Amino acid sequence: MTRIRLAPFALALAVCAWLPPPAQAESRFGPRLEGFDYPHPVSMFAFDSQRQPLEMAYLDISPAMPANGRTVVLLHGKNFCAATWESAIAALSAAGYRVIAPDQVGFCKSDKPVRYQYSFAQLAANTHALLASLGIERATIVGHSMGGMLAARFALQYPARTQRLVLVNPIGLEDWKAEGVPWRSIDAWYARELQTSADSIRDYQRQVYYGGDWTPAYERWVDMLAGMYAGPGREAVAWSQALTSDMVFNQPVVHEFGDIRVPTTLFIGQRDRTAIGKDLAPKAVAARLGDYPALGQRAAATIPDAELVAFDDLGHSPQVEAPERFNAALLEALR
């Protein structure tokens, strides 16, 4: 049976939330996000995959309180990095959890191979290998956005290693291709990625992620992403993003939700309207895509014994938009 809990509305937004952000100098980071500091020391997992040596960056944070013996793995979204989990890491560590937050291959501080067959199964296998190297046999897997698709694949692929599955506004709650979104070539994705700037990132996130609202706190994460596109490795970054966009569009996991056999909680910000390829879809199709209130309900009804936690006044990234509320809800779900 699906259990639904509604998170309370937030207080009124600050008067200045609608104002455009102040102008600031453009950051330029390296292709592996060199120059952008993470809140914790970054380690590297060296491994071989697809006939090449690779490095996968990750954070490994010990419990700040007496350890409870449990580990939480935080999987970032496509437009996010391990650092974006900063507040959740602090809350989990303070509650006695060990926290692992990797940057997947192709993202952020990890390698961006020119030739790599990206699949959620491969990224799940890479994550599994990382955990095995750290001696972690079982963990709670938390995935946000694209990381939600990866987390679901991990739970399907390694159910014995998954203590609990938590999906935070995952994309892929609908099959965009089946809904009528046209296919886009990797070359077209690449050309699109090369046009990315701080302004385009900010405008997209404001409209799609946050329901038209914006606060200065979001600027740090815009700067993080835009700095990679503005830096010396922009082509490598854009190419990796093009390859992973193709993966996201062509590898839906939604059709296998009924096969998930681990305890699952969905956190769904109801103002989210994310849908991959929506800009190419016919108007009638685009209008019905990214309906997270309906998609969350459907996913919770499909995944056996799933629990849905709905944040009525939040969008795509509740852990960024309202970290204290999100962290409290996350800790409650884990208990």
C-alpha positions in Angstrom: 0.0 0.0 0.0 1.3 3.5 -0.9 1.5 5.9 2.1 1.5 9.6 1.3 2.6 12.4 3.6 2.4 16.1 2.7 5.2 18.4 3.8 3.9 21.8 5.1 4.1 24.9 3.0 7.1 27.1 3.4 6.9 30.7 4.8 6.4 33.5 2.3 9.3 34.1 -0.1 11.6 37.0 0.7 10.6 40.2 -1.2 13.9 40.2 -3.0 13.6 36.7 -4.4 12.3 37.9 -7.7 15.1 40.4 -8.3 17.7 39.4 -10.9 21.1 38.3 -9.4 23.9 40.9 -9.2 26.5 40.9 -11.9 29.6 38.9 -11.0 32.9 38.0 -12.6 32.7 34.9 -14.8 34.5 31.9 -13.2 36.6 29.6 -15.3 37.2 26.1 -14.0 39.2 23.2 -15.5 37.6 20.2 -17.3 37.6 18.3 -14.0 36.3 21.3 -12.1 39.8 22.4 -11.0 39.5 25.6 -9.1 36.2 24.9 -7.5 36.5 23.8 -3.9 34.3 21.1 -2.4 33.2 21.2 1.2 35.2 18.1 2.1 38.5 16.5 0.8 38.1 14.8 -2.5 39.5 11.2 -3.0 40.0 9.4 -6.3 39.0 5.8 -7.1 41.2 4.5 -9.9 39.8 1.6 -11.9 39.8 0.2 -15.5 36.6 0.4 -17.5 36.1 -0.2 -21.2 39.8 -0.8 -21.9 41.0 2.5 -20.3 42.1 3.6 -16.9 39.7 6.1 -15.2 39.4 8.1 -12.1 36.2 8.6 -10.2 36.2 11.4 -7.6 34.3 10.9 -4.4 33.7 12.3 -0.9 33.9 9.9 2.0 32.7 11.6 5.2 32.9 9.9 8.6 30.1 10.2 11.2 30.4 13.4 13.3 28.5 11.7 16.1 28.8 8.1 17.3 28.5 5.9 14.2 25.3 4.0 13.7 26.9 1.5 11.4 25.0 2.6 8.3 26.2 4.2 5.1 24.3 6.6 2.8 25.4 7.0 -0.8 24.4 10.3 -2.5 24.1 10.3 -6.3 24.1 13.7 -8.0 21.9 14.8 -10.9 23.1 15.7 -14.4 23.3 19.4 -13.7 24.8 18.8 -10.2 27.9 17.5 -8.5 28.7 15.8 -5.2 29.3 19.2 -3.6 25.6 20.0 -4.2 24.8 17.6 -1.4 26.7 19.8 1.1 23.8 20.4 3.6 22.6 16.8 3.4 26.1 15.5 4.0 26.4 17.6 7.2 23.0 16.5 8.5 23.6 12.8 7.8 27.1 12.9 9.3 25.7 14.6 12.4 23.2 11.8 12.8 25.9 9.1 12.8 25.9 8.0 9.1 29.0 7.5 7.0 28.4 9.4 3.7 29.8 8.6 0.2 29.1 11.1 -2.5 30.7 10.3 -5.9 31.1 12.3 -9.0 30.1 9.9 -11.8 32.5 9.4 -14.7 31.9 12.2 -17.2 30.9 14.7 -14.5 32.5 17.3 -12.3 35.8 16.2 -10.8 35.9 12.8 -12.4 37.4 11.8 -15.8 35.6 12.7 -19.0 36.7 10.1 -21.5 36.2 10.9 -25.1 35.2 7.4 -25.9 32.9 5.7 -23.4 29.6 3.8 -23.8 27.6 5.5 -21.1 24.8 3.5 -19.6 23.0 3.6 -16.2 24.1 -0.1 -15.8 27.7 0.9 -16.3 27.5 3.9 -13.9 25.8 1.6 -11.4 28.7 -1.0 -11.8 31.2 1.8 -11.4 29.5 2.9 -8.1 29.3 -0.7 -6.9 33.0 -1.1 -7.6 33.8 2.1 -5.6 31.7 0.9 -2.6 33.4 -2.6 -2.8 36.8 -0.9 -2.7 35.8 0.9 0.5 34.6 -2.2 2.1 30.9 -1.2 2.0 28.7 -4.2 1.5 25.3 -2.5 2.0 24.1 1.1 1.9 21.1 3.4 1.5 21.2 4.8 -2.1 19.9 8.3 -2.5 19.6 9.7 -6.0 18.5 13.2 -7.2 17.4 14.1 -10.7 19.5 11.9 -13.1 20.9 10.4 -10.0 17.4 9.1 -9.3 17.5 7.1 -12.6 20.9 5.8 -11.6 19.8 4.9 -8.1 16.8 3.0 -9.4 19.1 1.1 -11.8 21.5 0.4 -8.9 18.7 -1.0 -6.7 17.5 -3.2 -9.6 21.0 -4.4 -10.4 22.3 -4.8 -6.8 19.2 -5.4 -4.6 21.3 -7.2 -1.9 23.6 -4.2 -1.7 20.7 -1.7 -1.3 19.4 -1.2 2.2 16.9 1.5 1.1 16.2 3.5 -2.0 15.5 7.2 -1.8 14.5 9.1 -5.0 14.6 12.9 -4.9 12.7 14.5 -7.8 14.1 11.8 -10.1 13.9 12.5 -13.8 12.7 9.6 -15.9 9.4 9.1 -14.2 8.0 9.1 -17.7 9.4 7.8 -21.0 9.8 10.9 -23.1 10.4 9.1 -26.4 7.2 7.1 -25.9 5.4 10.3 -25.0 6.2 11.8 -28.3 9.5 13.7 -27.8 11.6 13.5 -31.0 15.0 11.9 -30.9 18.1 14.2 -31.0 21.5 13.1 -32.2 24.6 13.3 -30.0 26.0 15.9 -32.5 22.9 18.0 -31.9 23.2 17.6 -28.1 26.8 18.7 -28.4 26.1 21.8 -30.4 23.4 22.7 -27.8 25.8 22.1 -24.9 28.4 24.4 -26.5 25.9 27.3 -26.1 25.6 26.8 -22.4 26.4 29.9 -20.2 25.7 31.1 -16.7 22.7 33.0 -18.1 21.2 30.0 -19.8 21.8 27.8 -16.8 20.2 30.3 -14.5 17.2 30.9 -16.8 16.5 27.2 -17.2 16.8 26.4 -13.5 14.6 29.4 -12.5 11.8 28.4 -14.9 11.9 24.6 -14.7 13.4 23.9 -11.3 12.1 26.6 -9.1 8.8 27.7 -10.6 10.1 31.1 -11.6 11.7 32.0 -8.3 15.4 32.6 -7.6 17.5 33.3 -4.5 21.2 34.2 -4.2 21.9 30.9 -2.6 21.5 29.2 -6.0 24.2 31.2 -7.6 27.0 29.1 -6.3 25.8 26.1 -8.2 25.2 28.1 -11.4 28.8 29.3 -11.0 30.0 25.7 -10.5 28.5 24.5 -13.8 29.1 27.6 -15.9 32.7 27.7 -14.9 33.4 24.3 -16.5 31.8 25.5 -19.8 33.7 28.8 -19.7 37.0 27.1 -18.9 39.7 25.5 -21.0 38.0 22.1 -21.1 34.6 23.3 -22.4 34.7 20.9 -25.4 35.3 17.9 -23.2 32.6 19.0 -20.7 30.1 19.6 -23.5 30.9 16.3 -25.2 30.4 14.3 -21.9 27.2 16.1 -21.3 26.0 15.3 -24.8 26.8 11.6 -24.4 25.0 11.5 -21.0 22.0 13.3 -22.4 21.7 10.6 -25.0 21.9 8.0 -22.2 19.2 9.7 -20.2 16.8 10.0 -23.1 17.3 6.5 -24.5 17.5 4.4 -21.3 14.3 4.8 -19.4 14.0 2.9 -16.1 10.4 3.8 -15.4 9.2 0.6 -17.0 11.0 -1.5 -14.4 9.7 0.4 -11.3 7.4 -2.6 -10.5 10.5 -4.8 -10.2 12.1 -2.8 -7.4 12.2 -4.9 -4.3 13.8 -2.7 -1.7 12.1 -0.2 0.7 11.6 3.1 -1.3 10.8 6.7 -0.5 10.1 9.3 -3.1 10.7 13.0 -2.3 8.8 15.1 -4.9 8.9 18.8 -5.1 5.5 19.5 -6.7 6.6 22.6 -8.6 9.2 20.7 -10.7 8.5 20.6 -14.4 11.7 18.9 -15.7 11.4 16.9 -18.9 14.3 16.0 -21.2 13.8 17.1 -24.8 10.7 19.2 -24.0 12.0 21.9 -26.2 11.7 19.7 -29.3 8.3 18.2 -28.5 5.0 19.4 -30.2 3.2 21.9 -28.0 0.5 19.4 -27.0 3.1 16.9 -25.9 5.2 19.5 -24.1 2.2 20.8 -22.2 1.7 17.4 -20.4 5.4 16.6 -19.8 7.1 17.0 -16.4 3.9 16.9 -14.4 5.6 15.9 -11.1 2.5 15.9 -8.9 1.0 13.2 -11.2 4.3 11.5 -12.0 5.2 11.1 -8.3 1.8 9.6 -7.5 2.1 7.2 -10.4 5.7 6.1 -9.4 4.7 5.6 -5.8 1.8 3.4 -6.9 4.0 1.4 -9.2 7.0 0.7 -6.9 5.9 -1.9 -4.3 5.2 -0.4 -0.9 6.7 3.0 -1.8 6.2 6.0 0.4 5.7 9.4 -1.2 6.7 12.6 0.6 5.3 15.7 -1.3 6.8 19.2 -0.9 3.9 21.3 -2.2 5.9 24.6 -2.4 9.2 23.2 -3.6 10.7 22.4 -7.0 13.3 20.1 -8.6 15.9 20.4 -5.9 14.4 20.4 -2.4 17.8 19.7 -0.8 19.0 23.1 -2.3 15.8 25.1 -2.0 14.9 24.2 1.6 17.8 22.2 3.1 16.6 22.1 6.7 13.2 20.8 5.8 14.6 18.3 3.3 17.2 17.0 5.7 14.7 16.5 8.5 12.4 14.6 6.1 15.4 12.5 4.9 16.5 11.6 8.4 12.9 10.6 9.3 12.7 8.4 6.2 15.9 6.7 7.1 14.8 6.0 10.6 
